[in-house]
C-alpha cells in the first residue's frame, strides 16, 4: 500500500483476508507472521515499535520520489521525525477506532460484506481523505461504464497513467467499439451533451442563421438590382447587414438606349446593341456572384418605344435576363425608397426629384405627422407625385446640348416648366415650403455633377458627393458656371467627362425649372436611387432586418397586459 492510502491495482497481490491483511507470499512464514498479528491487534501490545519499523528510512527510496510500499497501515500522525513514538498501546487503539469508523461508514453505505473473499473489489481500503476521493472517482467511473454498457454509447474512460485497464474495462471497450462501428446500431445521445446543430432553414433569405455563420462571418445571400434607363445601364449587387446593406459589386455603362425615341418612337438598332452588350456583362456578374434574389427593371425608354416589347424579348433570348418594364408610379416610389435615409430628421417635408434620361419624377413627402418614422418607412408619407415626360436625353435632342447659349438654356427651362403646371398640389406644397422646414433631395447625374464641381474634385468621389448639402445660392452659382462653360471645357472637367458634356446643361435646365416653381433654401445631393430602392424593397420583403427575438416580443406583450 502506498502512503496515499491507495493500493495499486494489478501487481500480483492476493485478496485480503478477514483480518485485513493483504496476504503477500513473504508474510505467511517467519517473523512476518508476528508483524501481521501485531498490526491486526492480535499480537502483544507495543505495536508502536513495530509501527516505527515500518516507516521507510531516507535511504530506501524516499528521497528518490518512489512510492514506499509497506505491508500494514501506516500511522502518519506520529513517526520518528515527529519527536518519537507515541505512548504504549495508543497506536493499536487508534487503529481499532479507524477500522471501526470505516466499518460503520461502509455498513451505512451498504458496502460491508462478511465474506471478503467473494467480493475482491471491497479490498480497497480507504485510509485518508485523498483515498476516499479516489475511491469515489472509481465508483463514478464504474457507474458510468455500466450505464454506457446498457446504452451501447461509449467505451470506458481511459485509465490514468500508470494504472492499466482491468479485464472488465477492456472487454467493455471492445464491445462498445464494435457496436459503434456497426452503422445499423444507432447511438443514443448522452443527455448531458448539447444537441446537434439543426439544418439550415429552407428559406435561405430569412433569419439570423442565414445572415451569420458559426464563426460570426456574414453568410447572407446576395441581392441584385438592375436599372436599364434611357441613358445608363446600372447594376448593384449587395449583401444585407444589420442596418442596411453592403455593396459587393457594381456596374455602370452609358448606353443611351433612348437615343432617337423622342422623334422616331422606336429604339434604334445601334442603341439596342449597346444595351445588350452591357446586359451581357451584367448577366456574367450575376452568375459569378451566385445571386439568389434580384429585380431587373427597364424605365422610360422601353415604356415610350413602340418596339420596347420586342427589345425585352431579344434581351431574354440573348442574355437570359428577364427585364420588367415598370410604370412611372413604381419608379417614383423606388426613388423614395433608395434616398429615404438622406432625409433630414427634423424636416416637415421633402421635395424629392429624379432627373432621368427620358423622364423626371418629382415626389412630395409630407412629414409633418411622421411620428419619428425613418428610412424605408417614409414611403408611406408620399403625399403626391408627378412624372414629367422630359429628361436630359430627349430635352437635349430637341434643343441641342453641345453649344448651349443663354437663350437655348432658357428655352429648355420653359419646356420643363410647362409640364410642371400639371402638378395638382402645387399650391399646397408652396404653403408648406413657406414654413422653412422643407428641403430638396436630388438623385441624378445632374446634381452629383454640380456637387463635384462645387467641391472642386479632381476626380469624382462618390463618398464625398453622396449626402452633400448645397445652399440655394451655391446651386445658382454652379448652374451659371456650367452654362458659361464651353463644350470642350465640360469634356475636360473630371466630374463631367465626354459622356455627359452634351447632357449636363439639359439636366440643369430641368433643375432650374423645379427651383423656380418651389424655392427651397437647401438641397441635398444623393448618389443613389432606383437600384438602392429595389434592394431595400427586396430585403424588407424577405424580412432580413426583422430579427427581434420572440422572447422580447413576448415580454412586451406581457408588459402591456
C-alpha positions, -999 to 999 in steps of 0.1 A, spaced: 0 0 0 13 35 -9 14 64 15 -16 79 -1 -38 51 11 -44 36 -24 -35 1 -34 -20 -1 -69 -42 -24 -89 -30 -54 -107 5 -60 -92 1 -97 -83 -13 -94 -48 -39 -117 -33 -73 -107 -19 -73 -95 17 -82 -120 44 -106 -115 72 -80 -98 94 -75 -70 68 -41 -82 57 -31 -82 21 -16 -116 21 16 -114 1 37 -146 0 65 -133 22 42 -127 51 30 -162 57 61 -175 74 89 -163 97 89 -130 115 64 -115 91 37 -136 107 44 -119 140 43 -85 124 9 -93 108 -6 -102 142 7 -70 158 -7 -48 130 -41 -65 132 -43 -61 170 -40 -98 179 -3 -97 189 11 -84 222 9 -47 230 37 -24 220 27 -22 184 42 12 183 77 -3 180 66 -24 150 49 8 136 82 26 137 99 -2 119 75 1 90 84 37 83 107 39 53 142 52 60 157 80 40 179 55 22 153 31 9 140 53 -19 120 80 -2 143 107 -14 141 94 -50 104 102 -53 95 65 -54 64 52 -35 72 34 -3 54 1 -1 46 -12 34 27 -42 45 4 -26 70 -15 5 79 8 34 85 0 60 111 12 94 98 3 113 129 34 101 149 67 90 134 103 91 143 105 125 127 77 139 148 97 136 180 94 100 190 69 72 192 35 76 209 27 61 243 24 23 249 -8 9 232 -20 42 218 -12 32 182 -32 0 184 -62 17 199 -61 44 173 -60 18 145 -90 0 160 -110 32 161 -102 39 125 -112 4 114 -144 7 135 -153 40 119 -147 27 84 -168 -4 91 -197 18 103 -194 40 72 -194 10 49 -223 -5 68 -244 26 64 -235 28 27 -244 -9 23 -210 -20 11 -197 -40 40 -197 -78 34 -187 -106 58 -171 -126 31 -144 -105 15 -131 -134 -5 -163 -134 -25 -161 -97 -33 -125 -88 -40 -134 -53 -51 -140 -44 -14 -103 -48 -6 -97 -12 -15 -91 2 20 -96 40 23 -73 53 49 -72 91 41 -94 118 26 -73 116 -6 -80 79 -8 -117 84 -2 -118 109 -32 -100 83 -53 -125 56 -43 -154 79 -52 -139 86 -86 -135 49 -93 -172 44 -82 -184 71 -106 -164 55 -134 -179 21 -128 -214 36 -126 -209 55 -159 -193 24 -175 -223 2 -166 -247 29 -179 -229 32 -211 -227 -6 -215 -265 -7 -213 -269 21 -239 -240 9 -261 -228 45 -263 -192 50 -254 -163 29 -241 -149 30 -206 -129 61 -198 -92 57 -204 -73 47 -172 -48 71 -157 -11 69 -165 4 40 -146 -29 23 -140 -36 -5 -165 -72 -11 -175 -89 -41 -159 -102 -71 -178 -138 -59 -174 -129 -24 -189 -110 -39 -218 -139 -62 -226 -164 -34 -224 -143 -12 -247 -141 -39 -273 -179 -44 -272 -186 -7 -274 -162 -1 -303 -179 -30 -322 -213 -15 -316 -202 20 -327 -186 6 -358 -218 -11 -369 -238 16 -386 -270 -4 -381 -268 2 -344 -278 38 -337 -260 56 -310 -280 73 -282 -271 108 -273 -258 115 -238 -284 138 -222 -255 159 -208 -241 166 -242 -255 195 -262 -279 187 -290 -266 185 -326 -269 216 -348 -301 218 -368 -301 220 -405 -303 254 -422 -337 269 -428 -355 261 -460 -356 298 -469 -320 310 -472 -331 346 -472 -346 348 -437 -334 346 -401 -302 353 -383 -288 318 -391 -288 328 -428 -270 360 -420 -243 348 -397 -221 317 -399 -206 298 -370 -175 319 -369 -195 352 -370 -189 359 -406 -217 373 -427 -233 344 -447 -263 363 -460 -274 357 -496 -267 383 -523 -293 406 -538 -290 424 -571 -308 453 -587 -306 464 -623 -318 497 -637 -319 500 -675 -327 536 -681 -328 559 -711 -292 568 -707 -275 543 -683 -274 506 -676 -266 502 -639 -262 471 -617 -258 468 -580 -250 436 -560 -252 439 -522 -254 418 -491 -278 427 -462 -264 437 -429 -279 447 -395 -287 483 -405 -288 483 -443 -266 465 -469 -231 464 -481 -223 468 -518 -204 438 -531 -202 447 -568 -214 474 -591 -215 481 -628 -225 511 -648 -223 519 -685 -238 547 -706 -257 530 -734 -282 558 -745 -309 533 -752 -335 561 -756 -315 578 -783 -340 588 -811 -370 576 -792 -383 612 -788 -385 617 -826 -390 582 -840 -408 565 -811 -386 534 -817 -354 520 -803 -326 521 -828 -306 490 -837 -273 506 -825 -288 516 -792 -302 481 -786 -268 465 -795 -251 487 -769 -277 479 -743 -274 441 -750 -236 442 -746 -239 459 -713 -267 435 -701 -245 405 -711 -218 418 -688 -244 422 -660 -255 386 -666 -220 373 -661 -216 392 -629 -248 378 -615 -237 343 -624 -202 347 -610 -216 361 -577 -243 335 -573 -271 360 -567 -303 344 -553 -327 374 -554 -328 401 -580 -351 425 -597 -343 439 -632 -363 469 -644 -365 490 -675 -379 525 -674 -390 553 -698 -371 543 -730 -389 509 -731 -422 524 -720 -422 550 -748 -408 530 -776 -431 511 -799 -407 482 -802 -400 481 -765 -416 447 -761 -396 432 -789 -364 445 -773 -373 429 -740 -378 395 -758 -345 399 -775 -327 406 -742 -343 374 -728 -332 352 -757 -296 366 -760 -286 373 -724 -311 352 -703 -322 383 -683 -359 389 -678 -364 427 -677 -395 442 -661 -409 474 -675 -422 494 -646 -447 523 -646 -439 558 -635 -455 555 -601 -433 525 -593 -403 544 -605 -411 573 -582 -417 550 -552 -384 532 -557 -366 566 -559 -380 575 -525 -371 541 -510 -335 545 -523 -329 580 -509 -351 580 -478 -320 576 -455 -308 611 -465 -340 629 -454 -334 654 -426 -348 641 -394 -362 675 -384 -378 682 -418 -415 687 -422 -414 679 -459 -391 669 -487 -393 676 -525 -375 646 -540 -367 647 -577 -350 622 -600 -339 637 -633 -336 608 -657 -328 604 -694 -363 602 -707 -385 613 -677 -382 631 -644 -401 622 -613 -410 646 -585 -423 634 -552 -436 654 -522 -431 638 -488 -454 653 -462 -436 645 -429 -455 667 -405 -471 637 -389 -444 610 -394 -440 603 -356 -403 595 -358 -405 573 -389 -373 570 -408 -357 551 -437 -379 529 -458 -409 537 -437 -410 572 -452 -425 557 -484 -459 558 -465 -458 596 -464 -459 602 -502 -484 630 -505 -483 634 -542 -460 627 -572 -457 636 -608 -436 622 -637 -426 646 -664 -421 631 -699 -389 651 -702 -354 641 -694 -318 650 -703 -317 629 -735 -349 640 -752 -346 676 -740 -311 678 -754 -323 663 -787 -350 689 -790 -328 719 -781 -292 708 -786 -267 702 -759 -233 708 -774 -233 746 -778 -259 760 -755 -264 797 -754 -283 815 -727 -314 817 -749 -313 780 -757 -309 773 -719 -340 795 -711 -359 776 -738 -352 743 -721 -362 757 -688 -396 769 -702 -401 735 -718 -397 717 -685 -418 743 -666 -448 737 -689 -450 701 -676 -449 712 -640 -481 731 -643 -500 697 -642 -489 692 -606 -522 692 -587 -509 700 -552 -486 728 -563 -503 755 -542 -505 733 -510 -468 724 -514 -459 761 -517 -476 768 -484 -457 740 -467 -424 755 -481 -431 788 -465 -426 772 -431 -389 769 -439 -386 732 -428 -388 717 -463 -357 708 -483 -350 694 -517 -334 660 -523 -320 653 -557 -309 620 -572 -295 622 -607 -263 626 -626 -271 663 -628 -270 671 -591 -240 648 -585 -221 667 -612 -230 700 -596 -217 688 -563 -185 675 -577 -178 708 -594 -187 727 -563 -163 706 -542 -136 711 -568 -128 674 -570 -100 664 -593 -117 630 -597 -153 621 -589 -156 606 -555 -190 592 -545 -181 591 -508 -177 629 -508 -206 637 -531 -233 615 -516 -251 634 -488 -236 668 -496 -257 698 -486 -258 727 -511 -273 761 -503 -296 778 -527 -270 803 -537 -244 776 -543 -268 758 -567 -274 790 -587 -237 797 -589 -229 762 -602 -256 763 -629 -243 797 -641 -208 783 -642 -217 753 -663 -239 773 -686 -210 797 -694 -185 768 -698 -178 758 -734 -183 723 -746 -146 715 -747 -142 727 -710 -171 704 -700 -154 675 -716 -121 681 -698 -138 685 -664 -132 653 -644 -167 654 -629 -184 657 -663 -164 640 -690 -173 633 -726 -202 611 -718 -222 639 -700 -208 670 -716 -238 673 -740 -264 664 -714 -255 682 -683 -270 716 -693 -303 699 -701 -304 685 -666 -295 719 -652 -325 734 -671 -349 708 -655 -334 715 -621 -338 753 -627 -374 748 -636 -381 729 -604 -363 755 -583 -382 784 -598 -415 766 -591 -406 757 -555 -379 776 -539 -361 759 -510 -331 771 -491 -312 738 -491 -306 709 -515 -291 676 -505 -273 655 -531 -279 617 -533 -257 595 -554 -282 567 -551 -317 560 -565 -336 532 -581 -311 504 -575 -309 511 -538 -347 513 -537 -350 479 -553 -326 464 -529 -343 479 -499 -377 466 -510 -364 431 -517 -347 428 -484 -376 443 -465 -400 418 -482 -377 389 -471 -376 402 -435 -338 403 -433 -339 431 -408 -368 418 -386 -345 398 -362 -361 408 -329 -362 378 -307 -396 362 -298 -387 365 -261 -386 403 -263 -419 404 -281 -434 381 -255 -421 403 -227 -435 434 -244 -470 418 -246 -468 408 -210 -459 443 -200 -489 457 -219 -512 432 -202 
